[in-house]
Amino acid sequence: MFQKAGQNGGVERALQPQGVINSFPKTPMYALFFRIIPNTNKFAAGTVITRLDEDSCHLIPPQDCKSATNVPYEIVMVSTTDRPTKRPRLDFDDGPDTNSKTREATSTLPSLVSESDAQDGSKIGYIENKDGSSTPSVQLRTLARVVTPPKHSKPSTEKFPTDSDKEHFPIPVNKDVSQKLKIIPSPIQLMRIRDLPSYRNIDTISLSDIIGDPLIKECWQFNYLFDVDFIIKHLDEDVRNLVKVKIVHGSWKKEDRNRLGLEEAAKRYENVQLIAAYMPEPFGTHHSKMMILIRHDDSAQIIIHTANMIAQDWTNLCQAMWRSPLLPLSSKAIKMSNGHPIGHGERFKADLLRYLGMYGKRLGDLAHRLEKYDFGSIRAAFIASTPCRQATKIHNPSTISWGWLGLRQILHQIPSSTPQDEEPIVNVQVSSVATLGHTDSWLQNLFDVLSDSKPQEKTDSTLSDSALGKKSRGRKPEFHVIFPTADTIRRSLNGYVSGRSIHWKLQSAAQQAQLKYLRPYLCHWSYGPSNSVTSQGDSLLPTPSNITRIREAGRRRAAPHIKTYIRFSDQSQSKIDWVMLTSANLSTQAWGTLPGKDSEVRISSWETGVVVWPTLLVEDKMSTNGDKGSAVMVPTFGIDTPSDEQAQSAETEKASMIVGLRMPYDLPLVPYSSDDEPWCATAQDKEADWQKISWM
């Protein structure tokens, strides 16, 4: 049996147990850990010092804890999937029982002699030792809740308030529809909106879901704006003072107001470290939005998202994120190579490490440690920008360039499923439009990049190369730029306050000239004025007369800070060739300038993003060559999984897999009228928002 902590090396005995777990359940899985009791010896309170080996069922200590002595401990068992209805119990024997049948796992914690409440609400008790003395023990509040969120939350069973809502939120696909069709939920997840009803937040995710896991050891935050107190608040309450928080920011000037605020806030936390990025360009920003989480269970996770690390961005603004699977430490030495296909895990790893390398020695240790993790389960392409000058001619095709040059490399590898007689659609949805120039040269260059796709293979031996060249990439897409109007901001959940996060300057003559050539592409984030705007819900707005059916995303009143670029293969916008989630808005600083006289592209800002397309997600045993019908990606509304109707359509087309993409905006889009103007945060607006506040 396990011995209780005492004065003679209780932890050392615990780390070398004679007993093993008789059996444990397959579902739900549980993780067993030892935690250090607070304020004892050299280990911090709550530190995880051992874990359960799922193959042998033995408790395995980390290397640096093998010699621990005189350190009181407690046995902790927590669910890694669904919360159990009863606190689980684990039976320990003096040795393995290979003949025992699998049964529900149970856990026996050390008995408490006495108990009182700690200041933070935890229960403090005392373990009775053999010599009659007592050792303090803590029942952490972490044990009362799930610590590792499931990959995708289950669809809510809550009833919709009205029959009309049911029409806009299709029921998830019934898995019995087909045993052959594989169903994949959206690789992009929307973030939860605080002031929308729960039926608008199905399958969404919150900041606490991401960084509130007590198994997180290090939390690396790459971003533009930070509220240190806000970040710490969302870490698990039992370990928030133990997690090493690394904040990578772009406030390099010592007198910068943002930097001074960060430094003042960081003084309140010993576990927070500030790291200033190299910022050589005067108009550049550190605009990347990425998290890298290092965990106690020897895994890591990469998260690409669109929100600043401040309260406003995580409450009532529309945001989204992409999360990698948990990446395990590799069991064998990994030889780094760029020779992997674009979109596969090891290529993602190589491009991410190259991005981290651009920070120089500041992040050298992080990059070195990430080299030891296995990225093989990732299916996405990493796209980024760093302050630099780069030649337009790609000398090494195995290395992804930065900015629009890198995006062109990625899109050139993605097959298009658009029929020859169809015109594809590319929706560019951003939260900021910078100064792009008096003419549309830069915009058209970006549109050309977004039009690129993998050339079709020549199948007819009689087809000439010139004819093939004309057909290889199909027709140029129809482009839309989605941006909110002032009326959209007025009706948003936070009213004009939301407009602080959305930018487009329109006052100067040059800015008006830019608006003129952009206007033909502009589309609404949400439709025209509503007569019944309230603080709650997502009010149903009037439908334009030429639209008979609206596919509602449920985010009309959540002002958009999200940035998405999506290519639809058809005019009905029912199938998707690829999606990009990124921090990059429409700006030359983010994507890079047009080539200068020296044939170089100049990039000023730091940005991060991911590109995902359906054939990437096809299992190895299925076709991955982009053949028509092997995999299809479809837009989903209100939920992350495709509907029955979409699944049946995919089956008809002989698809082996259907992938959902959670849409942040309604379809079809509504173009701007001649009277509509984009929201401009630097202009005054006397018309009050729904909260009776004017923007002056």
Secondary structure, 3 states (H helix, E strand, C coil): CCCCCCCCCHHHHHHCCCCCECCCCCCCCEEEEEEECCCECCECCCCEEEEECCCCCCEECCHHHCCCCCCCEEEEEEECCCCCCCCCECCECCCCCCCCCCCCCECCCCCCCCEEECCCCCEEEEEECCCCCEEEEEECHHHHCCCCCCCCCCCCCCCCCCHHHHHHCCCECCCCCCCCCEEECCCEEEECCCCCCHHHCCCCECHHHHHCCCCEEEEEEECCCECHHHHHHCCCCCCCCCCEEEEEECCCCCCCHHHHHHHHHHCCCCCEEEEECCCCCCCCCECCCEEEEEECCCEEEEEEECCCECCHHHCCEECEEEECCCEEECCCCCCCCCCCCCCEHHHHHHHHHHHHHCCHHHHHHHHHHHCCECCCCCECEEEEECCEEEECCCCCCCCCCCHHHHHHHHHCCCECCCCCCCCCEEEEECCEECCCCCCCHHHHHHHHHHHCCECCCCCCCCCCHHHHHHHCCCCCCEEEEECCEHHHHHHCCCHHHHHHHCEECCCCHHHHHHHHHHHHHEECCCCCCCCCCCCCCCCCCCCCCCCCCCECCCCCCCEECCCEEEEECCCCCCCEEEEEEECCCECHHHHCCCCCCCCEEEECCEEEEEEECHHHHCCCCCCCCCCCCCCEEEEECCCCCCEHHHHHHHHHCCCCEEEEEECCCCECCCECCCCCCECCCCCCECCCCCCCCCEC
